[in-house]
Each structure stands twice: as structure tokens, then as C-alpha cells.
Amino acid sequence: MNPLQKELIKATIPILRASGEDLTNYFYSRMFKHHPELRNMFNMGNQANGKQRSALANAVLAYAENIEDPSVLIGVLKGIGTKHRSLNIQPEQYKIVGTHLIASIGEVAGEAATTEILEAWTAAFHELAEIMIDLEKDLYKENIAKPGSWNGWRKFVIKKIVEESTEIKSFYLYPEDGKEITNFHPGQFISVQVFVPELNLLQPRQYSLSSNFNPEYYRISVKKETGISSNPNGLVSNTMHSKSEGDIISISSPAGLFHLEKDSENPLVLISGGVGLTPMLSMLETNLNSFQNKKTIWIHGCRNESVHAFKDQISALKNEANNLETFTFYDAVTPENTISNEIIHGRVDLHKCKDSILLEEARYYICGPEMFIKVQYEALINLNVNQENIFYEEFGPKLINLN
């Protein structure tokens, strides 16, 4: 891009701030109209609830604001590229996105979208696409070099289903071809692709791996979300919960930047809300198996005991490891819970366990709903925890930017 084009991009920043979501909403409608097959690749639940258009609007705005030096966004771009690799996104699909994004800018902005502005955004998108394509090319190459790994989709058999709570089931996935599967870092996810009859579409979703690595299978634990035919939210989790042992699904190889640092000996504080405990459980199991001398604090919050998954497993792990301390928060408690003194009534409040979690050089991992992450992150900052030691995972499109 030349200097004039960069200035033109920066001149559109006020428009993007004011009308970015209108633009991205129009863009998705336009693209799906011309390429309905792409609906099989996009999370239609996030299309329905608006999260996807918000995430794209934020990304376009961030790129415009940093057009002089896009390298400052490399951390965000790596996260997007990692998810794209897990979804098997290919270079030719960037051309489709670029065509409809530029056309949408012209059609939404009208007369304000001059020829020069459209040319500037065409050049800007081309540069961004090249960055992403090169980044993802390296990710595909790095991934396929791992023993037992693969790019794209691979069929796995659901050999065992376990009810962990009234809302969560665990699925044990074995490779249909019987061949080797690749290792993963605790905290990473896989993408799952299933056919959803209500939408008549294939739909991908990301689910955290919920155990330490086993060379025979992967385990994911899925919460059944509310979903109806007119609203795609929850349809994939409902589809998964309707599966039977012996059914076959397609998955991608493990991916994700939210995971334990390899060979780290720092104390761990794992903070989760609801089904956000799944990557934490993988971290906890791996940590206890590998680093028995590492102090670990497990903090989990959920609505009540009936939806509390893996509580017996956590209790058993606590009995095995002297270095593990646990805190459980229930929004609602029964008399039995209160008498046991093992449950704290209310939402997760880190100030109630600050004496245990403020450990020198500790690493803090947070996973749960968007507001849960924000509240716990702010609590840690208020407790003078260095933000460089705080890591979080937001399920779905990335809408949080705290670090």
C-alpha cells in the first residue's frame, strides 16, 4: 500500500466505529447469497446471535487503526489463523471474502465510498490476506509434521459416552482408521463437524479436549445448550447429545494457543465457570501427572450441584495430590452443601481465596463466559497480579481484548 492509500484507510475509521456491524451484517448476507455452500463452514449460531459480525467488525476496525504497522496485531492474527487451520480454511476462500467485503463497503457506504477508497481497501485486504495465507501455510506445514497428525477432517468413532452432569456429556473419540493420533498441549481444542438436520447443513464447532493425552482416543465434554429450529444456538450441542456410541463424526487435529507452557514449573491457578472447566481439567490432569511438586489451585463456579461436572474426579485428584487445593462456588446451595463446608455460596469471588491464589510467579488461567472472564481478570488485576501472567480462553468469536 502507498501512503495515500493508508491515509484513506484511516479516514474510514470513524465510519467503521459507527457502522461497522451494519457493514459486516450486510457482508455476510451478501456472501452467503452468492456462496450458500459457505454456510457449511461458518458457525450459524454465531451468525444468528450477532457475535460473528461483531468479531469481524472489531477485526476490520483494528486493522484500519493499525494500518501503519499491522505487525502489532500478530498475536490476534495467530489466534485467527490457528482456528482457520482447524477449520481447513484455504487460500481461495480469502478471494471470495475479499470480493464480497469490498463490494459491501461500496454498497453500504454509497457515495462516500469513492473509487480511491475502494482501491485502498482492496489493497489493504490483499495485504492482510497475504499475511494470513502465509501464516496459515506455516501452521498447516507445522501441524502435518507432527506424528499422527493430519490436516482437514478425519473420521472418528464415538466409542463411549459418559454423563458428567445434567447438562454435560463426555465423548470418547477413537480414529476410525485405527491409526496413530497426535499429542496435544493441555488446554487445546479440536473442531468437530456434524450434520444438523434442522439447518440441513454441516456445522463446525470447537470443543476443548477435557483430559490429558491418551494415545488411543480424544475426549471432549459438551454442554447441551438451549436451541430450537428457528435459532441455531445450541443445535450442534443438541446434535452431539443425541449421538449414540458407535456413531461417526469428523474432527480436526488439536489446535489452540490457550494451553500450559511446556515444562513450566510455575504454580498454577485454574479459574473456570460452567463448561469452561473442560480445558482446565486437561491442564489439571497433565499437571498432576507430570509435575507433582507444582502448587495448583482449582477454582470453579456453576449454578448448583446438579450441573457440576467432574466433581467426583476433582475430589479424587485432590486426595491423590498434596499440592492441589480446590474452591467450588455454587449460585444455589442445599443444606447438605452448606453443612459440608466444601462449597462457597455465590458466584466466584477471588477475594475469598486470595490467601491461597497469590503465589509467587504463579500462572493464572481463566475460562468461561465472556462476563465471567472479565470479572475474574479484573479481580486478579485488583489483587496486583501481573497481567503478563494471566491467560484466558473465550469460547466462540473473540470479543474480549484485556491484555
N, C-alpha and C positions, 0 to 999 in steps of 0.2 A: 504493500500500500504506500502511496505517496503522502506527503504531509498534508496536502489539501483534503484528500480523502479521509484522513484521520480527524481533521477538524470537522468535516461534515458528519462523521460518525458521532463525535462528541456533541455536536449541535442537536442531535436527535435524543440525547439523554433525557431532557425534560418530558418529551413525548412518551418515551418508554416508561418513565416513572409514573406518569399519569394514566397511560392507556396500555401498558404492556400486556396485561392479562386479556384485554379485548383483542389485541393483536394475536396472541398465541391461541386463544379460543377459536378465532377465525381461521388461523393457520391449520390447526388440527382438523377442523371441519372440511376445509378445502382439500387437504392432503388425503383424508380418508375417502372423500368423494371420488377422487381420481385414482386412488390406490387402495381399494377396500381390503385387499389382501394383507395390508399392513396392520389391520385390526387384530390379526392373529399374533402380532409381535408386541403390541402395546397393552399395558395393563388398563383394561377398560373400566375397572373400578376407579382408578385414579383419574381417568378421563371424566367419569361421572361426578366425582366429588370435587373436581377442580384442582386437585393437588398437582397434577402433571402440568397444567397450563401455568400455575403459579411458579413451579420449579423452573420451567422453561423461560418464563418472563424474567425471573430473577437472574438466570444464567445469561440471557441476552443483555440485560442491563449491566451486569458485572463485566461482561466482555467489552461493552461500549465504554464503561467508566475506566477500564484499564487498557484501552486500545493502544496506548503508547508503549506499554510493556505487559503483554499478556502472560509473560512468564510468571508473574506473581500469582496467577491462578492455577499453576501447575498441580498443586495439591488437590484442588477441586476437580480438575480435568482428569487426574489419575483415578479418582473415585468414579467418575462417569465412565471412563474407559474400561475400568475393571468390571463394572456392571454390564457394559456393552459386550465385553468379551464373553461374559457368562450367558448373554442372550444371543450370541453368534451374529452380532451386527457386522455387516460387510461394507466395504468402501462404496459400492454402487448405491447404497441406501442414503449416503450423505448427499449424493447428487439430487435424489428425489426431495429430501428435506430442504436443500438449498433452493431448488426451483420454486417450491411452494412457499417458503419463508419470504423470499424476495417478492414474489407475486403478491403475497398477503400484505407486505409493507406498502406496496403501491396501491392496492385496492382499499386498504383500511385508511391510510393517510391521505389518499386523494391527491389534490393539487399540491399539498405540502411535500409529497414525495416526488421531488424533481428528478430528472434524468441523472443529474450528478449524484444525488443522494442514493438512488437505486444502484448506480455503478459503484459507489463507495461501499455500500452494504454487500454487494456481490463480491467485491474484492475482499472485504472483511470476512465474509463467511467462507470464502475459498481458503483463506489463510488458516482459519480456525479448523476447517475440515481437514486440511493437510496435517495440522498438529495432531488432531485426534486419530486420523488414519495411521500416521506413523507411530503414535503411542500404542494404539491397539495392535498394530502389526508386531511390535515387540512383545506385547502381552501374549498374543497367540503363540509366538515363537517360544517364549519362555515357558508357557503352560504345556505345550506339546512335548517339550524336552524332559518333563518330569516322568519318572517311572509310573506306569499305569494311568497316565492322564490322557485326555482327549479334548479336541475342540468340537464345538457344536453339541448336538444332542445324542445321548446314549440311553438305551432302554434298560430299565431296572425293574426287578420283580419285588413287589411288596410281600415279604415272607412272614412278617409278624406285625400285628397292630396291638398296641397297649393303651388302655385308657388311663391317663395320668391324673385327670380331674374331670369334673362335669363338663368342661369345655375343651380340654386338650387331649389329643391322641398322639402317640408316638408311632412313627412308621419306620420299620427296618427295611432298608432298600438294598437288595443284592443284585449285582450285574447279571443281566440275562445271559450274556455270552460266557459267564464264568471266568472271565479273565481278570487280571490284576486291576485294582483301583488305586488311585493316587492318595498320598497322605495329604493332610491339611493343617493349617495353623488353627489352634483353638480360638473360636470367635468368628470364623469364616462361615460363608453360606453356600448353598447351591441354588440354582434356578430349576424350578420344576415346571414342566409343560404338560397340561392336561386339556382334554376336550370338555367344554362346558356346554351341555345341551341347551340350556336356557338362552345362550347367546349364539349358538351354532358356530362357535369359534374355538380355536385353540387359544389357551391363555397361559402366559408365563407368570410365575410368582417366585420371589426369593424367600427361602426359609433357612434360618441358621441351623448349622449342624449342632446337635444337642448332646453329643457325647465326645469323649476322647476318641482318637483314631482307632478303628478296628479294621484290620486288613480284609475282612470278609464283607463288611456292609457299611453303609452310611445310615445314621439315624437323624430324622427331623421330627420335631414336635409341633403340631399345628393346632392353633386355637380356632374353633368354629365361630366365625363371625356372623353377625346378622346379615342376611342377604335375601332379596326377593327378586323375581324375574324382571321387574322394572328397574331394579337398581343393582348394578354389577358388584357392588361392595359385598364381599363375603362369599360370592359364588364359587370361587376356587377353593376356599377352605371348606365350604359345604360339600363340594365335589370330592375333595380329599376325604372328608369324614364319611362319605358314602361308599368309599372304596372297600374292597374285601381282600383278605390275604390271597395271594396268587395273581392279583391284578398287576398290570404292567404300566409304568409311566416313563416319561423321558426326562432326563435331568442333565444339567451341565456339570462340568468338573468344578470343584471348590474354588471360590474366589472371595475377595474382600480385603479391605485394608484395616478393618477393625479386628485386631487379634493380639494375643500376647506376644511380647517381644521374645525372640528365640534366646534361650539360655539366660534370660534375665533372672536375677536373684533378688529383685526389689520386692518388698511387701506388696500384697495385692488387696485392694478394696473393691469388691464387686457389688454394684448397686443396680437393682433391677425392679421393674414394675410390670405386673401381669406376665404376659408371654415373653416379655423382654428377658426373662431368666434363661432362655434357651442357649444363647451364646455363652452366657456366664457359667452355665453348667458344664459346657465343654471346657472352658478355661479352668474351672474348679477341679474337674476330674484329671485333666492333664497336669495341673499344678501339683495335686496331691500325689500323683504317680511319679512325677519327675523331681519335685523339689520339696521334699518333706520338711526341710528346715526353713521354708519361707512362710512368714506370718501372713495369714489370709483372713480377711473379714468378708462375710457373706451377708448382704443386706437385701431383703426382698419385701415388696409390698403387693398386696392384692385385696380383693373385696372381702373375702371371707375364706373359711377353711375349705368349703366345697370346691372352690376354684383354685385352690393352692396345689399346683402340680409339683411332684418330686419331693414333697415334704419328708416322706419316709427315707428317701435316698439321701437327702441332705443330712438328716438326723444320723443315719448310719455312717456317713463320711465324717461327721463331727466326732462320733465315738471312736473312729479309727485314727484321727489326726489331732494331736495336741495343739497344733499350730492353727487350727480353724476355729473361728468364733463366729456365731450367727446371730442375726437380729431379724425378726419377722414382724411385719406390721399388717394388721387386718383393719379394713374400714369398719367392719362389724365383727363383734366377738360374741361368743356364747359364754355362759357361766363356766363351762369346763375349760375354755381357753383362758379365762381370767384367773382361775384357780391354779392353772399350771405355771403361771408366771413366765411362760416362754413366749408369749405373744404380747406385742405392744399395740394398744388400741389407737387407731387413727392412721393417717397417711404417713408415708415415710418422712421422718424428720431426723436429719443427720445430726442435729444438735443434741439429740437424745442419746447418741452413741459416739459423741465426739472424742471422749477419752480413749476409745478403742481405735478409732479410724485415723487419728492424727499421728501417723507413723513417719519417721524419717525416711526420705527417699521412696515413699510409697507411690504406686501407680493406681490411679482411680479409673475404673471403667463403669460407664453408665449405659443402660439400655432400657427402653420403654417408650411410652407415648411421647409425643412432642412436648407437651407441657410438663410431664414428669422429668424429662431430660433438662429442660430449662430450670426448673425449680431446684433440682439436685446440683446442677452445675453452679448456680448462683449461691447455694448453700456452701459448697466447697470453697468458692472464692471468698465468701464472707468468713470462712474459717481459716483464711490465709493459705490455702493450698495453691501452689504454683500451677497456673493454667497449663503449663507445658506437661504436667503430669496427669492431666485429665483427658480421657478419651471417651467418646460416645458414639453410639450407633443409632441412627434414626431409621426405622423401617419405612420403606417406600421412598418417594422422591425426596431429595434433600432440600428441606426448607429452613433448617437451622444453621446458623453460622455464628458460633460462640467463641471459638479460639482466635 
